[in-house]
């Protein structure tokens, strides 16, 4: 809208007619919008057959995209059980109670070697299975594992040993032995006979005498003084 005419003299008033001036219509044409090129990812593209000159429209399909299949995550490789070599004989590991209470699955971590559980170890597990502590839960877990291994076994021959892979732990190819008879061992003078650690040491000494020259008997314990 144009502005009204300015006054010819100072302090002159602008007439109301000057405010009613309407803007004249101009004959301007609207600006043409620039053409937008079609994206290259359209499903089809058209092209005129200029050589034939017949104005026929031909369509060509867009290049097909190659879908890359998603590969499943690699499965963890199962640990193969280690077999003894020709010059290596399976050992007999005697487990202390603290080993089982620290790791309930330690029964199945000795590969092809055998495991021996003294009677005093079972008694200590029974004394520690009550409560809500981690030690009590581990003691109960060990008792369940031993019960699953011993099921329907003593009816056959308990002295021959129980296969450790019976409950699905295929990495353990050895056997489990329980103390099924009383062992009378004379400990060195000065060691109390009624202490649990000394009784386990006595079992280890008796087994070494029994398997002398046939196999190695090894004590496994987390008690540093007991190992010394």
C-alpha positions in Angstrom: 0.0 0.0 0.0 1.5 3.4 -1.0 2.0 6.2 1.5 -0.3 9.3 1.4 0.9 12.5 -0.1 3.0 14.7 2.2 1.5 18.1 3.3 2.4 21.1 1.1 2.8 23.5 4.1 3.9 23.2 7.7 1.0 22.3 10.1 -1.2 21.4 7.2 -3.6 18.5 7.8 -3.7 15.4 5.5 -7.1 15.0 3.9 -9.0 11.7 4.6 -9.1 11.0 0.8 -5.3 10.5 0.8 -5.8 7.5 3.2 -8.3 5.9 0.9 -5.8 5.5 -1.9 -5.7 1.8 -2.8 -2.7 0.1 -4.1 -2.8 -0.4 -7.8 -2.7 -3.9 -9.0 0.5 -4.7 -10.7 0.8 -7.0 -13.6 3.7 -9.0 -12.2 3.8 -12.7 -12.9 4.6 -15.1 -10.2 8.1 -16.5 -10.3 8.3 -20.0 -11.7 9.6 -22.6 -9.3 12.7 -24.4 -10.3 12.2 -27.9 -11.5 13.1 -30.6 -8.9 15.0 -33.5 -10.3 13.5 -36.9 -9.5 15.6 -38.8 -7.0 17.7 -41.7 -8.2 16.1 -44.1 -5.8 12.7 -44.1 -7.5 11.3 -47.6 -8.3 11.1 -46.8 -12.1 12.5 -44.1 -14.5 10.9 -43.0 -17.7 12.7 -42.1 -20.9 11.4 -41.1 -24.4 12.4 -43.1 -27.3 14.0 -40.3 -29.3 15.4 -42.5 -32.0 12.0 -44.0 -32.9 10.3 -40.6 -32.6 7.0 -42.1 -31.7 6.9 -40.6 -28.3 6.4 -44.0 -26.6 7.3 -44.2 -23.0 9.7 -46.9 -21.9 10.2 -48.0 -18.3 13.3 -49.5 -16.8 13.4 -51.1 -13.4 15.6 -49.6 -10.7 18.7 -51.6 -9.8 17.8 -54.3 -7.2 19.5 -53.9 -3.9 21.3 -56.9 -2.5 20.3 -57.7 1.0 23.1 -59.0 3.3 21.8 -61.8 5.5 22.4 -61.4 9.2 24.7 -64.0 10.5 23.9 -65.6 13.9 26.4 -64.9 16.7 29.1 -67.6 16.9 28.3 -70.3 19.5 30.9 -70.7 22.3 33.1 -73.7 21.7 32.6 -76.4 24.2 35.8 -77.4 26.1 36.8 -80.8 25.0 37.8 -83.2 27.8 41.5 -83.7 28.0 42.6 -87.3 27.6 45.6 -88.6 29.4 48.7 -89.3 27.3 50.5 -92.6 27.3 53.0 -91.6 30.0 50.5 -89.9 32.2 48.3 -91.7 34.7 45.1 -90.3 36.2 45.6 -88.8 39.6 43.4 -89.1 42.7 42.4 -85.7 44.1 41.3 -85.7 47.8 39.0 -82.6 48.3 39.0 -80.6 51.4 35.6 -79.2 52.6 36.5 -75.6 52.0 37.1 -76.3 48.3 33.6 -77.6 47.8 32.0 -74.8 49.8 33.9 -72.2 47.8 33.0 -73.7 44.4 30.2 -76.3 44.3 31.2 -77.3 40.7 34.7 -78.1 41.7 33.8 -81.8 41.5 33.8 -81.5 37.7 36.9 -79.5 37.1 39.6 -82.2 37.2 39.2 -83.5 33.6 40.2 -87.2 33.4 41.4 -87.4 37.0 39.4 -89.1 39.8 38.0 -87.3 42.9 37.9 -88.7 46.4 35.6 -87.3 49.1 36.4 -88.3 52.7 33.7 -89.1 55.2 34.7 -86.1 57.4 34.2 -83.8 54.4 30.5 -85.0 54.1 30.1 -84.4 57.8 31.4 -80.9 57.6 29.2 -80.1 54.6 26.2 -81.3 56.7 27.2 -78.9 59.5 27.4 -75.9 57.2 24.3 -76.4 55.1 21.9 -74.5 57.4 21.4 -70.8 57.0 21.1 -68.2 54.2 24.8 -67.4 53.8 26.7 -68.1 50.6 28.6 -70.9 52.3 25.4 -72.5 53.4 23.9 -72.3 49.8 27.1 -73.8 48.4 27.1 -76.6 50.9 23.5 -77.5 49.9 24.4 -77.3 46.2 27.3 -79.8 46.8 25.0 -82.1 48.6 22.5 -82.1 45.7 25.3 -82.7 43.2 26.6 -85.7 45.2 23.1 -87.1 45.7 22.4 -86.9 41.9 25.7 -88.7 41.3 25.1 -91.4 43.9 21.6 -92.2 42.9 21.2 -95.9 41.9 24.9 -96.4 42.1 25.6 -98.1 45.4 23.3 -100.9 44.4 25.9 -101.9 41.8 29.4 -101.3 43.1 30.4 -98.2 45.0 34.0 -99.2 45.3 34.4 -99.1 41.5 33.7 -95.4 41.5 31.0 -93.2 40.0 31.4 -91.6 36.6 31.4 -87.8 37.0 29.8 -87.2 33.6 26.7 -89.0 34.7 24.8 -85.8 35.3 25.7 -84.1 32.0 29.2 -82.7 32.8 31.0 -84.3 29.9 34.2 -82.4 30.5 34.7 -84.5 33.6 35.7 -88.0 32.4 37.1 -89.3 35.8 35.3 -91.0 38.6 34.1 -90.1 42.1 35.0 -92.2 45.1 33.6 -92.0 48.6 35.2 -93.2 51.8 33.2 -96.3 52.5 35.4 -97.8 55.3 37.1 -96.8 58.4 40.8 -95.8 57.9 43.0 -96.3 60.9 46.0 -94.1 60.5 48.6 -93.2 63.1 49.3 -89.5 62.7 52.6 -88.0 63.9 52.9 -87.3 67.6 51.6 -83.9 68.5 48.7 -83.8 66.0 45.3 -84.0 67.6 43.4 -87.1 66.4 39.9 -85.5 66.5 40.6 -82.4 64.3 38.9 -82.5 60.9 42.0 -81.3 59.0 44.2 -84.0 60.6 41.7 -86.7 59.8 41.8 -85.6 56.1 45.6 -85.7 56.2 45.3 -89.2 57.6 43.1 -90.2 54.7 45.6 -88.8 52.2 48.4 -90.7 53.9 46.5 -94.0 53.9 45.6 -93.6 50.2 49.2 -92.9 49.3 50.2 -96.1 51.0 47.4 -98.0 49.3 48.3 -96.7 45.8 52.0 -96.6 46.2 53.7 -96.9 42.8 50.3 -97.0 41.0 48.9 -93.5 41.1 49.5 -90.1 42.6 47.3 -88.9 45.5 47.0 -85.1 45.7 45.3 -83.1 48.5 43.3 -80.1 47.3 42.6 -77.5 50.0 42.2 -73.7 50.3 43.7 -73.8 53.8 47.3 -72.6 53.5 48.5 -74.1 56.7 47.0 -77.4 55.8 48.8 -77.5 52.5 52.0 -76.7 54.3 
